[in-house]
Amino acid sequence: MLLMKIREIAEILDARVVCGEESIDRDINCGFASDLMSDVLTLDSEHLALITGLANMQVVRTAEMADVNCIVFVRNKIVSPEMREVAAENDMVLLECKYSMFNTIGMLFQAGLQPVY
């Protein structure tokens, strides 16, 4: 399985690291795209990047419960200071990306990031 660094994900997507810059050399095994946080809670995968267009505290709290340590916010969604604070407490990396979810996952898949299933 091809591993990808969070740094590579940020470079591929021309994404802005808004939290967790000190952890961008972590490995990511796979990606999962969803705006349904209930779907995220069903995942059993380590070193996962969550790609979502939902930008609220529910996303960060769900990622915390699911042990997700990298969240990519698509469609120019902005991370709030509260989201950033909770993410920092949980050692998460948050990225803001300008692309649509469709384009984002296509770019990451083309670069070799594998889906959860």
Biopython code that builds the backbone (N, CA, C, O; Angstrom):
import numpy as np
from Bio.PDB.StructureBuilder import StructureBuilder

atoms = [
    (1, "MET", "N", (0.852, -1.194, 0.000)),
    (1, "MET", "CA", (0.000, 0.000, 0.000)),
    (1, "MET", "C", (0.887, 1.244, 0.000)),
    (1, "MET", "O", (1.824, 1.349, 0.791)),
    (2, "LEU", "N", (0.587, 2.160, -0.875)),
    (2, "LEU", "CA", (1.344, 3.399, -0.975)),
    (2, "LEU", "C", (0.952, 4.346, 0.153)),
    (2, "LEU", "O", (-0.225, 4.663, 0.327)),
    (3, "LEU", "N", (1.935, 4.790, 0.910)),
    (3, "LEU", "CA", (1.694, 5.781, 1.951)),
    (3, "LEU", "C", (1.944, 7.162, 1.366)),
    (3, "LEU", "O", (2.773, 7.336, 0.472)),
    (4, "MET", "N", (1.222, 8.127, 1.880)),
    (4, "MET", "CA", (1.387, 9.498, 1.440)),
    (4, "MET", "C", (1.530, 10.368, 2.684)),
    (4, "MET", "O", (0.808, 10.178, 3.663)),
    (5, "LYS", "N", (2.436, 11.299, 2.649)),
    (5, "LYS", "CA", (2.604, 12.241, 3.756)),
    (5, "LYS", "C", (1.525, 13.324, 3.660)),
    (5, "LYS", "O", (1.067, 13.665, 2.570)),
    (6, "ILE", "N", (1.133, 13.849, 4.805)),
    (6, "ILE", "CA", (0.176, 14.960, 4.809)),
    (6, "ILE", "C", (0.760, 16.132, 4.030)),
    (6, "ILE", "O", (0.032, 16.854, 3.350)),
    (7, "ARG", "N", (2.043, 16.318, 4.126)),
    (7, "ARG", "CA", (2.724, 17.383, 3.357)),
    (7, "ARG", "C", (2.446, 17.228, 1.858)),
    (7, "ARG", "O", (2.192, 18.215, 1.168)),
    (8, "GLU", "N", (2.495, 15.991, 1.357)),
    (8, "GLU", "CA", (2.230, 15.732, -0.058)),
    (8, "GLU", "C", (0.779, 16.056, -0.414)),
    (8, "GLU", "O", (0.499, 16.622, -1.470)),
    (9, "ILE", "N", (-0.126, 15.692, 0.470)),
    (9, "ILE", "CA", (-1.542, 16.005, 0.234)),
    (9, "ILE", "C", (-1.717, 17.513, 0.104)),
    (9, "ILE", "O", (-2.389, 17.991, -0.811)),
    (10, "ALA", "N", (-1.115, 18.254, 1.015)),
    (10, "ALA", "CA", (-1.215, 19.717, 0.975)),
    (10, "ALA", "C", (-0.622, 20.272, -0.322)),
    (10, "ALA", "O", (-1.180, 21.199, -0.910)),
    (11, "GLU", "N", (0.488, 19.722, -0.764)),
    (11, "GLU", "CA", (1.122, 20.195, -2.001)),
    (11, "GLU", "C", (0.269, 19.878, -3.221)),
    (11, "GLU", "O", (0.081, 20.732, -4.088)),
    (12, "ILE", "N", (-0.247, 18.660, -3.292)),
    (12, "ILE", "CA", (-1.079, 18.249, -4.430)),
    (12, "ILE", "C", (-2.301, 19.150, -4.555)),
    (12, "ILE", "O", (-2.696, 19.526, -5.659)),
    (13, "LEU", "N", (-2.895, 19.492, -3.416)),
    (13, "LEU", "CA", (-4.141, 20.273, -3.407)),
    (13, "LEU", "C", (-3.907, 21.772, -3.300)),
    (13, "LEU", "O", (-4.862, 22.549, -3.284)),
    (14, "ASP", "N", (-2.647, 22.184, -3.228)),
    (14, "ASP", "CA", (-2.332, 23.585, -2.975)),
    (14, "ASP", "C", (-3.147, 24.072, -1.780)),
    (14, "ASP", "O", (-3.726, 25.158, -1.791)),
    (15, "ALA", "N", (-3.169, 23.228, -0.750)),
    (15, "ALA", "CA", (-3.990, 23.492, 0.436)),
    (15, "ALA", "C", (-3.198, 24.274, 1.474)),
    (15, "ALA", "O", (-1.969, 24.230, 1.521)),
    (16, "ARG", "N", (-3.938, 24.980, 2.291)),
    (16, "ARG", "CA", (-3.351, 25.758, 3.372)),
    (16, "ARG", "C", (-3.444, 24.954, 4.667)),
    (16, "ARG", "O", (-4.523, 24.491, 5.036)),
    (17, "VAL", "N", (-2.323, 24.789, 5.349)),
    (17, "VAL", "CA", (-2.309, 24.108, 6.647)),
    (17, "VAL", "C", (-2.734, 25.124, 7.694)),
    (17, "VAL", "O", (-2.034, 26.109, 7.926)),
    (18, "VAL", "N", (-3.873, 24.890, 8.325)),
    (18, "VAL", "CA", (-4.380, 25.848, 9.308)),
    (18, "VAL", "C", (-4.201, 25.371, 10.740)),
    (18, "VAL", "O", (-4.402, 26.133, 11.685)),
    (19, "CYS", "N", (-3.824, 24.113, 10.899)),
    (19, "CYS", "CA", (-3.573, 23.564, 12.229)),
    (19, "CYS", "C", (-2.696, 22.331, 12.077)),
    (19, "CYS", "O", (-2.901, 21.521, 11.173)),
    (20, "GLY", "N", (-1.725, 22.193, 12.958)),
    (20, "GLY", "CA", (-0.921, 20.987, 12.996)),
    (20, "GLY", "C", (0.261, 20.956, 12.055)),
    (20, "GLY", "O", (0.700, 19.878, 11.654)),
    (21, "GLU", "N", (0.783, 22.104, 11.698)),
    (21, "GLU", "CA", (1.889, 22.147, 10.744)),
    (21, "GLU", "C", (3.084, 21.295, 11.195)),
    (21, "GLU", "O", (3.824, 20.767, 10.365)),
    (22, "GLU", "N", (3.260, 21.169, 12.491)),
    (22, "GLU", "CA", (4.374, 20.372, 13.010)),
    (22, "GLU", "C", (4.193, 18.873, 12.742)),
    (22, "GLU", "O", (5.128, 18.095, 12.932)),
    (23, "SER", "N", (3.009, 18.469, 12.306)),
    (23, "SER", "CA", (2.720, 17.043, 12.085)),
    (23, "SER", "C", (2.498, 16.685, 10.620)),
    (23, "SER", "O", (1.966, 15.614, 10.328)),
    (24, "ILE", "N", (2.888, 17.548, 9.702)),
    (24, "ILE", "CA", (2.569, 17.295, 8.292)),
    (24, "ILE", "C", (3.435, 16.213, 7.644)),
    (24, "ILE", "O", (3.225, 15.867, 6.481)),
    (25, "ASP", "N", (4.395, 15.683, 8.381)),
    (25, "ASP", "CA", (5.197, 14.580, 7.839)),
    (25, "ASP", "C", (4.663, 13.213, 8.277)),
    (25, "ASP", "O", (5.332, 12.194, 8.103)),
    (26, "ARG", "N", (3.472, 13.200, 8.837)),
    (26, "ARG", "CA", (2.810, 11.931, 9.180)),
    (26, "ARG", "C", (2.384, 11.202, 7.917)),
    (26, "ARG", "O", (2.099, 11.816, 6.888)),
    (27, "ASP", "N", (2.345, 9.876, 8.017)),
    (27, "ASP", "CA", (1.873, 9.052, 6.907)),
    (27, "ASP", "C", (0.357, 8.947, 6.904)),
    (27, "ASP", "O", (-0.282, 8.885, 7.954)),
    (28, "ILE", "N", (-0.203, 8.930, 5.707)),
    (28, "ILE", "CA", (-1.627, 8.688, 5.496)),
    (28, "ILE", "C", (-1.744, 7.445, 4.620)),
    (28, "ILE", "O", (-1.115, 7.359, 3.565)),
    (29, "ASN", "N", (-2.549, 6.485, 5.063)),
    (29, "ASN", "CA", (-2.746, 5.235, 4.315)),
    (29, "ASN", "C", (-3.832, 5.349, 3.265)),
    (29, "ASN", "O", (-3.717, 4.785, 2.177)),
    (30, "CYS", "N", (-4.903, 6.090, 3.596)),
    (30, "CYS", "CA", (-6.057, 6.122, 2.705)),
    (30, "CYS", "C", (-6.884, 7.379, 2.956)),
    (30, "CYS", "O", (-6.669, 8.105, 3.927)),
    (31, "GLY", "N", (-7.823, 7.610, 2.063)),
    (31, "GLY", "CA", (-8.703, 8.759, 2.173)),
    (31, "GLY", "C", (-10.156, 8.343, 2.184)),
    (31, "GLY", "O", (-10.526, 7.288, 1.668)),
    (32, "PHE", "N", (-10.974, 9.194, 2.783)),
    (32, "PHE", "CA", (-12.413, 8.964, 2.829)),
    (32, "PHE", "C", (-13.094, 10.314, 2.683)),
    (32, "PHE", "O", (-12.787, 11.248, 3.425)),
    (33, "ALA", "N", (-14.013, 10.426, 1.737)),
    (33, "ALA", "CA", (-14.717, 11.682, 1.498)),
    (33, "ALA", "C", (-16.173, 11.539, 1.913)),
    (33, "ALA", "O", (-16.871, 10.628, 1.469)),
    (34, "SER", "N", (-16.624, 12.450, 2.770)),
    (34, "SER", "CA", (-18.016, 12.409, 3.209)),
    (34, "SER", "C", (-18.386, 13.692, 3.925)),
    (34, "SER", "O", (-17.556, 14.339, 4.563)),
    (35, "ASP", "N", (-19.655, 14.039, 3.801)),
    (35, "ASP", "CA", (-20.233, 15.107, 4.612)),
    (35, "ASP", "C", (-21.143, 14.519, 5.685)),
    (35, "ASP", "O", (-21.691, 15.248, 6.512)),
    (36, "LEU", "N", (-21.302, 13.194, 5.665)),
    (36, "LEU", "CA", (-22.123, 12.502, 6.661)),
    (36, "LEU", "C", (-21.211, 11.967, 7.756)),
    (36, "LEU", "O", (-20.504, 10.979, 7.560)),
    (37, "MET", "N", (-21.231, 12.618, 8.890)),
    (37, "MET", "CA", (-20.333, 12.218, 9.965)),
    (37, "MET", "C", (-20.692, 10.843, 10.530)),
    (37, "MET", "O", (-19.838, 10.164, 11.100)),
    (38, "SER", "N", (-21.941, 10.436, 10.374)),
    (38, "SER", "CA", (-22.313, 9.084, 10.819)),
    (38, "SER", "C", (-21.553, 8.031, 10.011)),
    (38, "SER", "O", (-21.226, 6.971, 10.545)),
    (39, "ASP", "N", (-21.269, 8.301, 8.745)),
    (39, "ASP", "CA", (-20.475, 7.375, 7.930)),
    (39, "ASP", "C", (-19.027, 7.311, 8.425)),
    (39, "ASP", "O", (-18.404, 6.249, 8.403)),
    (40, "VAL", "N", (-18.506, 8.437, 8.865)),
    (40, "VAL", "CA", (-17.123, 8.487, 9.353)),
    (40, "VAL", "C", (-16.980, 7.608, 10.596)),
    (40, "VAL", "O", (-15.955, 6.954, 10.786)),
    (41, "LEU", "N", (-18.000, 7.597, 11.426)),
    (41, "LEU", "CA", (-17.949, 6.805, 12.657)),
    (41, "LEU", "C", (-17.932, 5.299, 12.399)),
    (41, "LEU", "O", (-17.589, 4.530, 13.297)),
    (42, "THR", "N", (-18.288, 4.872, 11.209)),
    (42, "THR", "CA", (-18.292, 3.442, 10.889)),
    (42, "THR", "C", (-16.932, 2.953, 10.393)),
    (42, "THR", "O", (-16.745, 1.751, 10.207)),
    (43, "LEU", "N", (-15.996, 3.849, 10.180)),
    (43, "LEU", "CA", (-14.697, 3.483, 9.609)),
    (43, "LEU", "C", (-13.804, 2.792, 10.624)),
    (43, "LEU", "O", (-13.818, 3.113, 11.812)),
    (44, "ASP", "N", (-13.030, 1.843, 10.133)),
    (44, "ASP", "CA", (-12.042, 1.163, 10.946)),
    (44, "ASP", "C", (-10.721, 1.191, 10.183)),
    (44, "ASP", "O", (-10.285, 0.182, 9.629)),
    (45, "SER", "N", (-10.104, 2.350, 10.167)),
    (45, "SER", "CA", (-8.882, 2.525, 9.405)),
    (45, "SER", "C", (-7.976, 3.513, 10.129)),
    (45, "SER", "O", (-8.438, 4.527, 10.654)),
    (46, "GLU", "N", (-6.697, 3.210, 10.149)),
    (46, "GLU", "CA", (-5.733, 4.112, 10.768)),
    (46, "GLU", "C", (-5.073, 4.977, 9.705)),
    (46, "GLU", "O", (-5.026, 4.621, 8.528)),
    (47, "HIS", "N", (-4.569, 6.109, 10.144)),
    (47, "HIS", "CA", (-3.835, 7.027, 9.270)),
    (47, "HIS", "C", (-4.686, 7.430, 8.064)),
    (47, "HIS", "O", (-4.286, 7.267, 6.911)),
    (48, "LEU", "N", (-5.837, 7.946, 8.362)),
    (48, "LEU", "CA", (-6.863, 8.272, 7.371)),
    (48, "LEU", "C", (-6.955, 9.786, 7.188)),
    (48, "LEU", "O", (-6.857, 10.543, 8.154)),
    (49, "ALA", "N", (-7.143, 10.215, 5.954)),
    (49, "ALA", "CA", (-7.458, 11.613, 5.674)),
    (49, "ALA", "C", (-8.952, 11.693, 5.382)),
    (49, "ALA", "O", (-9.460, 10.996, 4.504)),
    (50, "LEU", "N", (-9.644, 12.539, 6.118)),
    (50, "LEU", "CA", (-11.064, 12.785, 5.890)),
    (50, "LEU", "C", (-11.192, 14.003, 5.006)),
    (50, "LEU", "O", (-10.656, 15.065, 5.324)),
    (51, "ILE", "N", (-11.898, 13.862, 3.900)),
    (51, "ILE", "CA", (-12.143, 14.968, 2.978)),
    (51, "ILE", "C", (-13.613, 15.331, 3.103)),
    (51, "ILE", "O", (-14.482, 14.480, 2.911)),
    (52, "THR", "N", (-13.899, 16.597, 3.426)),
    (52, "THR", "CA", (-15.281, 16.989, 3.669)),
    (52, "THR", "C", (-15.534, 18.442, 3.287)),
    (52, "THR", "O", (-14.628, 19.275, 3.283)),
    (53, "GLY", "N", (-16.784, 18.716, 2.970)),
    (53, "GLY", "CA", (-17.219, 20.076, 2.702)),
    (53, "GLY", "C", (-17.995, 20.651, 3.870)),
    (53, "GLY", "O", (-18.503, 21.771, 3.798)),
    (54, "LEU", "N", (-18.086, 19.893, 4.935)),
    (54, "LEU", "CA", (-18.797, 20.324, 6.135)),
    (54, "LEU", "C", (-17.787, 20.970, 7.068)),
    (54, "LEU", "O", (-16.812, 20.330, 7.461)),
    (55, "ALA", "N", (-18.005, 22.218, 7.424)),
    (55, "ALA", "CA", (-17.042, 22.933, 8.260)),
    (55, "ALA", "C", (-17.717, 23.416, 9.539)),
    (55, "ALA", "O", (-18.173, 24.555, 9.639)),
    (56, "ASN", "N", (-17.764, 22.508, 10.514)),
    (56, "ASN", "CA", (-18.287, 22.875, 11.831)),
    (56, "ASN", "C", (-17.639, 21.995, 12.887)),
    (56, "ASN", "O", (-16.854, 21.101, 12.572)),
    (57, "MET", "N", (-17.973, 22.256, 14.137)),
    (57, "MET", "CA", (-17.365, 21.516, 15.242)),
    (57, "MET", "C", (-17.692, 20.033, 15.198)),
    (57, "MET", "O", (-16.910, 19.216, 15.684)),
    (58, "GLN", "N", (-18.836, 19.672, 14.623)),
    (58, "GLN", "CA", (-19.215, 18.263, 14.551)),
    (58, "GLN", "C", (-18.154, 17.454, 13.804)),
    (58, "GLN", "O", (-17.883, 16.308, 14.163)),
    (59, "VAL", "N", (-17.560, 18.035, 12.783)),
    (59, "VAL", "CA", (-16.534, 17.334, 12.005)),
    (59, "VAL", "C", (-15.315, 17.039, 12.871)),
    (59, "VAL", "O", (-14.803, 15.919, 12.866)),
    (60, "VAL", "N", (-14.858, 18.025, 13.604)),
    (60, "VAL", "CA", (-13.675, 17.838, 14.445)),
    (60, "VAL", "C", (-13.970, 16.853, 15.574)),
    (60, "VAL", "O", (-13.139, 16.000, 15.881)),
    (61, "ARG", "N", (-15.123, 16.960, 16.181)),
    (61, "ARG", "CA", (-15.497, 16.034, 17.262)),
    (61, "ARG", "C", (-15.649, 14.603, 16.733)),
    (61, "ARG", "O", (-15.251, 13.646, 17.397)),
    (62, "THR", "N", (-16.220, 14.466, 15.551)),
    (62, "THR", "CA", (-16.354, 13.138, 14.949)),
    (62, "THR", "C", (-14.981, 12.565, 14.629)),
    (62, "THR", "O", (-14.722, 11.388, 14.883)),
    (63, "ALA", "N", (-14.108, 13.386, 14.076)),
    (63, "ALA", "CA", (-12.745, 12.939, 13.766)),
    (63, "ALA", "C", (-12.023, 12.508, 15.041)),
    (63, "ALA", "O", (-11.272, 11.533, 15.037)),
    (64, "GLU", "N", (-12.253, 13.229, 16.114)),
    (64, "GLU", "CA", (-11.654, 12.865, 17.400)),
    (64, "GLU", "C", (-12.118, 11.470, 17.828)),
    (64, "GLU", "O", (-11.297, 10.651, 18.240)),
    (65, "MET", "N", (-13.402, 11.194, 17.737)),
    (65, "MET", "CA", (-13.946, 9.891, 18.147)),
    (65, "MET", "C", (-13.485, 8.766, 17.221)),
    (65, "MET", "O", (-13.323, 7.628, 17.660)),
    (66, "ALA", "N", (-13.274, 9.081, 15.945)),
    (66, "ALA", "CA", (-12.894, 8.061, 14.960)),
    (66, "ALA", "C", (-11.377, 7.940, 14.789)),
    (66, "ALA", "O", (-10.911, 7.199, 13.923)),
    (67, "ASP", "N", (-10.611, 8.656, 15.601)),
    (67, "ASP", "CA", (-9.147, 8.645, 15.517)),
    (67, "ASP", "C", (-8.628, 9.080, 14.151)),
    (67, "ASP", "O", (-7.638, 8.540, 13.656)),
    (68, "VAL", "N", (-9.294, 10.049, 13.550)),
    (68, "VAL", "CA", (-8.841, 10.647, 12.298)),
    (68, "VAL", "C", (-7.944, 11.823, 12.670)),
    (68, "VAL", "O", (-8.340, 12.677, 13.462)),
    (69, "ASN", "N", (-6.747, 11.873, 12.108)),
    (69, "ASN", "CA", (-5.845, 12.964, 12.484)),
    (69, "ASN", "C", (-5.524, 13.926, 11.343)),
    (69, "ASN", "O", (-4.631, 14.763, 11.474)),
    (70, "CYS", "N", (-6.242, 13.815, 10.229)),
    (70, "CYS", "CA", (-6.069, 14.761, 9.130)),
    (70, "CYS", "C", (-7.424, 15.017, 8.472)),
    (70, "CYS", "O", (-8.087, 14.086, 8.015)),
    (71, "ILE", "N", (-7.824, 16.282, 8.430)),
    (71, "ILE", "CA", (-9.084, 16.660, 7.789)),
    (71, "ILE", "C", (-8.784, 17.681, 6.699)),
    (71, "ILE", "O", (-8.105, 18.683, 6.926)),
    (72, "VAL", "N", (-9.307, 17.399, 5.508)),
    (72, "VAL", "CA", (-9.186, 18.324, 4.375)),
    (72, "VAL", "C", (-10.567, 18.931, 4.137)),
    (72, "VAL", "O", (-11.518, 18.222, 3.808)),
    (73, "PHE", "N", (-10.666, 20.246, 4.306)),
    (73, "PHE", "CA", (-11.909, 20.964, 4.057)),
    (73, "PHE", "C", (-11.884, 21.502, 2.633)),
    (73, "PHE", "O", (-10.988, 22.260, 2.262)),
    (74, "VAL", "N", (-12.865, 21.109, 1.843)),
    (74, "VAL", "CA", (-12.909, 21.474, 0.424)),
    (74, "VAL", "C", (-13.821, 22.688, 0.202)),
    (74, "VAL", "O", (-14.449, 23.189, 1.134)),
    (75, "ARG", "N", (-13.877, 23.141, -1.042)),
    (75, "ARG", "CA", (-14.766, 24.238, -1.477)),
    (75, "ARG", "C", (-14.552, 25.530, -0.697)),
    (75, "ARG", "O", (-15.506, 26.241, -0.380)),
    (76, "ASN", "N", (-13.297, 25.826, -0.393)),
    (76, "ASN", "CA", (-12.952, 27.072, 0.300)),
    (76, "ASN", "C", (-13.620, 27.223, 1.661)),
    (76, "ASN", "O", (-13.852, 28.343, 2.117)),
    (77, "LYS", "N", (-13.928, 26.116, 2.307)),
    (77, "LYS", "CA", (-14.507, 26.181, 3.652)),
    (77, "LYS", "C", (-13.438, 26.681, 4.617)),
    (77, "LYS", "O", (-12.264, 26.332, 4.493)),
    (78, "ILE", "N", (-13.855, 27.501, 5.578)),
    (78, "ILE", "CA", (-12.936, 28.133, 6.521)),
    (78, "ILE", "C", (-13.069, 27.468, 7.893)),
    (78, "ILE", "O", (-14.174, 27.276, 8.401)),
    (79, "VAL", "N", (-11.946, 27.130, 8.467)),
    (79, "VAL", "CA", (-11.896, 26.544, 9.802)),
    (79, "VAL", "C", (-12.046, 27.654, 10.833)),
    (79, "VAL", "O", (-11.356, 28.671, 10.762)),
    (80, "SER", "N", (-12.944, 27.459, 11.788)),
    (80, "SER", "CA", (-13.161, 28.454, 12.837)),
    (80, "SER", "C", (-12.060, 28.358, 13.891)),
    (80, "SER", "O", (-11.395, 27.328, 14.005)),
    (81, "PRO", "N", (-11.867, 29.419, 14.654)),
    (81, "PRO", "CA", (-10.878, 29.354, 15.744)),
    (81, "PRO", "C", (-11.197, 28.237, 16.750)),
    (81, "PRO", "O", (-10.283, 27.589, 17.261)),
    (82, "GLU", "N", (-12.455, 28.014, 17.028)),
    (82, "GLU", "CA", (-12.844, 26.942, 17.956)),
    (82, "GLU", "C", (-12.464, 25.574, 17.391)),
    (82, "GLU", "O", (-11.958, 24.719, 18.118)),
    (83, "MET", "N", (-12.708, 25.369, 16.108)),
    (83, "MET", "CA", (-12.332, 24.103, 15.467)),
    (83, "MET", "C", (-10.828, 23.906, 15.533)),
    (83, "MET", "O", (-10.351, 22.808, 15.822)),
    (84, "ARG", "N", (-10.090, 24.956, 15.269)),
    (84, "ARG", "CA", (-8.625, 24.906, 15.287)),
    (84, "ARG", "C", (-8.119, 24.556, 16.692)),
    (84, "ARG", "O", (-7.185, 23.769, 16.848)),
    (85, "GLU", "N", (-8.742, 25.146, 17.697)),
    (85, "GLU", "CA", (-8.330, 24.903, 19.082)),
    (85, "GLU", "C", (-8.535, 23.439, 19.483)),
    (85, "GLU", "O", (-7.640, 22.820, 20.059)),
    (86, "VAL", "N", (-9.708, 22.893, 19.179)),
    (86, "VAL", "CA", (-9.998, 21.493, 19.521)),
    (86, "VAL", "C", (-9.110, 20.551, 18.712)),
    (86, "VAL", "O", (-8.643, 19.538, 19.232)),
    (87, "ALA", "N", (-8.881, 20.876, 17.461)),
    (87, "ALA", "CA", (-8.006, 20.047, 16.629)),
    (87, "ALA", "C", (-6.584, 20.035, 17.191)),
    (87, "ALA", "O", (-5.942, 18.986, 17.230)),
    (88, "ALA", "N", (-6.100, 21.176, 17.618)),
    (88, "ALA", "CA", (-4.747, 21.263, 18.188)),
    (88, "ALA", "C", (-4.651, 20.427, 19.464)),
    (88, "ALA", "O", (-3.643, 19.757, 19.690)),
    (89, "GLU", "N", (-5.673, 20.461, 20.281)),
    (89, "GLU", "CA", (-5.701, 19.664, 21.512)),
    (89, "GLU", "C", (-5.646, 18.170, 21.208)),
    (89, "GLU", "O", (-5.177, 17.382, 22.029)),
    (90, "ASN", "N", (-6.130, 17.780, 20.020)),
    (90, "ASN", "CA", (-6.187, 16.372, 19.638)),
    (90, "ASN", "C", (-5.138, 15.989, 18.602)),
    (90, "ASN", "O", (-5.222, 14.926, 17.986)),
    (91, "ASP", "N", (-4.151, 16.859, 18.413)),
    (91, "ASP", "CA", (-3.023, 16.582, 17.521)),
    (91, "ASP", "C", (-3.470, 16.266, 16.090)),
    (91, "ASP", "O", (-2.960, 15.338, 15.462)),
    (92, "MET", "N", (-4.429, 17.048, 15.587)),
    (92, "MET", "CA", (-4.939, 16.878, 14.224)),
    (92, "MET", "C", (-4.313, 17.913, 13.297)),
    (92, "MET", "O", (-3.908, 18.997, 13.716)),
    (93, "VAL", "N", (-4.250, 17.537, 12.030)),
    (93, "VAL", "CA", (-3.838, 18.471, 10.986)),
    (93, "VAL", "C", (-5.096, 18.861, 10.213)),
    (93, "VAL", "O", (-5.849, 17.994, 9.769)),
    (94, "LEU", "N", (-5.321, 20.157, 10.055)),
    (94, "LEU", "CA", (-6.456, 20.664, 9.285)),
    (94, "LEU", "C", (-5.941, 21.402, 8.063)),
    (94, "LEU", "O", (-5.051, 22.247, 8.162)),
    (95, "LEU", "N", (-6.511, 21.072, 6.902)),
    (95, "LEU", "CA", (-6.143, 21.705, 5.636)),
    (95, "LEU", "C", (-7.362, 22.359, 5.020)),
    (95, "LEU", "O", (-8.458, 21.800, 5.063)),
    (96, "GLU", "N", (-7.182, 23.529, 4.451)),
    (96, "GLU", "CA", (-8.236, 24.197, 3.686)),
    (96, "GLU", "C", (-7.857, 24.152, 2.210)),
    (96, "GLU", "O", (-6.735, 24.488, 1.831)),
    (97, "CYS", "N", (-8.806, 23.735, 1.393)),
    (97, "CYS", "CA", (-8.559, 23.504, -0.030)),
    (97, "CYS", "C", (-9.626, 24.221, -0.859)),
    (97, "CYS", "O", (-10.787, 24.284, -0.455)),
    (98, "LYS", "N", (-9.242, 24.752, -1.995)),
    (98, "LYS", "CA", (-10.176, 25.504, -2.835)),
    (98, "LYS", "C", (-10.998, 24.626, -3.767)),
    (98, "LYS", "O", (-12.022, 25.067, -4.288)),
    (99, "TYR", "N", (-10.561, 23.388, -3.984)),
    (99, "TYR", "CA", (-11.217, 22.538, -4.977)),
    (99, "TYR", "C", (-12.516, 21.927, -4.460)),
    (99, "TYR", "O", (-12.749, 21.857, -3.253)),
    (100, "SER", "N", (-13.357, 21.486, -5.397)),
    (100, "SER", "CA", (-14.572, 20.754, -5.028)),
    (100, "SER", "C", (-14.173, 19.402, -4.457)),
    (100, "SER", "O", (-13.029, 18.973, -4.605)),
    (101, "MET", "N", (-15.108, 18.739, -3.809)),
    (101, "MET", "CA", (-14.804, 17.416, -3.274)),
    (101, "MET", "C", (-14.457, 16.462, -4.413)),
    (101, "MET", "O", (-13.522, 15.670, -4.296)),
    (102, "PHE", "N", (-15.198, 16.535, -5.501)),
    (102, "PHE", "CA", (-14.953, 15.652, -6.646)),
    (102, "PHE", "C", (-13.531, 15.833, -7.173)),
    (102, "PHE", "O", (-12.808, 14.854, -7.362)),
    (103, "ASN", "N", (-13.135, 17.064, -7.407)),
    (103, "ASN", "CA", (-11.780, 17.328, -7.904)),
    (103, "ASN", "C", (-10.726, 16.913, -6.889)),
    (103, "ASN", "O", (-9.699, 16.342, -7.256)),
    (104, "THR", "N", (-10.972, 17.193, -5.631)),
    (104, "THR", "CA", (-10.007, 16.876, -4.574)),
    (104, "THR", "C", (-9.735, 15.387, -4.505)),
    (104, "THR", "O", (-8.578, 14.968, -4.507)),
    (105, "ILE", "N", (-10.779, 14.587, -4.446)),
    (105, "ILE", "CA", (-10.550, 13.140, -4.334)),
    (105, "ILE", "C", (-9.960, 12.576, -5.621)),
    (105, "ILE", "O", (-9.182, 11.623, -5.580)),
    (106, "GLY", "N", (-10.319, 13.151, -6.755)),
    (106, "GLY", "CA", (-9.731, 12.718, -8.019)),
    (106, "GLY", "C", (-8.239, 12.989, -8.062)),
    (106, "GLY", "O", (-7.461, 12.138, -8.494)),
    (107, "MET", "N", (-7.838, 14.167, -7.620)),
    (107, "MET", "CA", (-6.417, 14.523, -7.605)),
    (107, "MET", "C", (-5.628, 13.616, -6.660)),
    (107, "MET", "O", (-4.526, 13.177, -6.990)),
    (108, "LEU", "N", (-6.192, 13.341, -5.491)),
    (108, "LEU", "CA", (-5.501, 12.489, -4.523)),
    (108, "LEU", "C", (-5.433, 11.045, -4.993)),
    (108, "LEU", "O", (-4.413, 10.379, -4.815)),
    (109, "PHE", "N", (-6.505, 10.563, -5.587)),
    (109, "PHE", "CA", (-6.508, 9.186, -6.118)),
    (109, "PHE", "C", (-5.488, 9.056, -7.238)),
    (109, "PHE", "O", (-4.741, 8.079, -7.291)),
    (110, "GLN", "N", (-5.454, 10.035, -8.131)),
    (110, "GLN", "CA", (-4.514, 10.008, -9.248)),
    (110, "GLN", "C", (-3.065, 10.012, -8.735)),
    (110, "GLN", "O", (-2.175, 9.430, -9.355)),
    (111, "ALA", "N", (-2.847, 10.680, -7.588)),
    (111, "ALA", "CA", (-1.502, 10.735, -7.009)),
    (111, "ALA", "C", (-1.148, 9.466, -6.236)),
    (111, "ALA", "O", (-0.009, 9.299, -5.801)),
    (112, "GLY", "N", (-2.125, 8.572, -6.068)),
    (112, "GLY", "CA", (-1.830, 7.294, -5.433)),
    (112, "GLY", "C", (-2.479, 7.043, -4.097)),
    (112, "GLY", "O", (-2.322, 5.955, -3.542)),
    (113, "LEU", "N", (-3.212, 8.017, -3.551)),
    (113, "LEU", "CA", (-3.887, 7.788, -2.272)),
    (113, "LEU", "C", (-5.030, 6.802, -2.489)),
    (113, "LEU", "O", (-5.852, 6.971, -3.389)),
    (114, "GLN", "N", (-5.066, 5.778, -1.655)),
    (114, "GLN", "CA", (-6.060, 4.720, -1.794)),
    (114, "GLN", "C", (-7.335, 5.056, -1.016)),
    (114, "GLN", "O", (-7.277, 5.746, 0.001)),
    (115, "PRO", "N", (-8.478, 4.571, -1.490)),
    (115, "PRO", "CA", (-9.713, 4.759, -0.738)),
    (115, "PRO", "C", (-9.773, 3.780, 0.434)),
    (115, "PRO", "O", (-9.038, 2.793, 0.469)),
    (116, "VAL", "N", (-10.655, 4.063, 1.388)),
    (116, "VAL", "CA", (-10.850, 3.156, 2.514)),
    (116, "VAL", "C", (-11.350, 1.814, 2.006)),
    (116, "VAL", "O", (-10.871, 0.762, 2.428)),
    (117, "TYR", "N", (-12.325, 1.860, 1.088)),
    (117, "TYR", "CA", (-12.853, 0.629, 0.466)),
    (117, "TYR", "C", (-13.397, 0.950, -0.893)),
    (117, "TYR", "O", (-13.887, 0.059, -1.587)),
]
sb = StructureBuilder()
sb.init_structure("model")
sb.init_model(0)
sb.init_chain("A")
sb.init_seg("    ")
for serial, (resi, resn, name, xyz) in enumerate(atoms, 1):
    if name == "N":
        sb.init_residue(resn, " ", resi, " ")
    sb.init_atom(name, np.array(xyz, "f"), 0.0, 1.0, " ", f" {name:<3s}", serial, name[0])
structure = sb.get_structure()
